[in-house]
Every structure is written in C-alpha cells, then in structure tokens.
C-alpha cells in the first residue's frame, strides 16, 4: 500500500469522525447522501438536544504479491591443470645363458626344471653313431628379472568451478 493511499484512508476516517461529532443528528427519515453509511437511528426516548456519537472501526485489507528482488546467473568453467604423476612402469628382461654340457643321455629327454628363480631347459640333438643315442649338448639357464622404474609424466586433469553472479533488479523496492 503506498503512502498516498494511507493518507487518503486516514484523512477520510478522521473527516467522517469529525463530521459526525460536529453536525447535529438529522431526524429519522431525512437522509443526506454523504452520511448514508453513518446513519444513526434514534430511539424514541432520546431528546432532540442530545448528541449521539457514532463509534467507527477501521478494518484492514491485506494483500500479498510476489516481487522479484534480484536475479542470479550461474556459470560453470572447466579448467585444465597440469599435474605431475608418479607412474610405476614394469618391464621384464630375460637373461639367457648357454651352458655347454656335451653329455649323452640314455633315457627320455630331461624335463624342464627349476633351480630357485632359474628355469633350465635341456637342448637335445641326435647324432648319428653306430648306435643312436641322445646327447645332452647344452642347457639354457633362464633368469626372469623384473625391474621397476618411476617416471614423472605430465597429464591433464579437468576441474569444474562454479561462478555465481548476483544481478541487480531495477524493479526491486517498487510497490
């Protein structure tokens, strides 16, 4: 409610109150359009020289409305930052040693065997002699070693940031 409308309502109320207390009450049946809402009915027992003061009551009428007081703009930015990451890289090396044996074998070829972390594979060859025999020519001694090294590699990591901007509302505060 604006201040002008408050002033108008207060002054109308005060005006009606003043008028009702100043002017004499008109006899029943005589009405004035201005005083229609404040019409007082006289009791037959009230003398004509007595004054009647009306009791007036104000009533409030309240309304609500939604008013935009501001705006917000939200945006999202994606940033890429370069970070250094320690990445373990594992690779295997095989060390093969050829060990000459030069020995004949009378039985079936020897199976693959292990001595610790070393795998031993027999290499056989047939040789032509009067009698055919198997000769152990050499053994392969294989050691499997794992090494791990650390490298520093640059990688791109993305991160989102949220920006909130409060916008002024030109209509805020107006009624």
ABEGO torsion letter per residue (X at the ends): XBAAAAAAAAAAAAAAAAAAAABBBBBBGBBBAAAAAABBBBBAABBAABBBBBBBBBBBBBBBBBBBAEBBBBBBBBBBBBBBBBBBBBBBBBBBBBBBAGBBBABBBBBBBBBEABBBBBBBBBBBBABBBBBBABBBBBBBBBBBBBBBBBBBBBBBBBBBBBBBBAABGBX
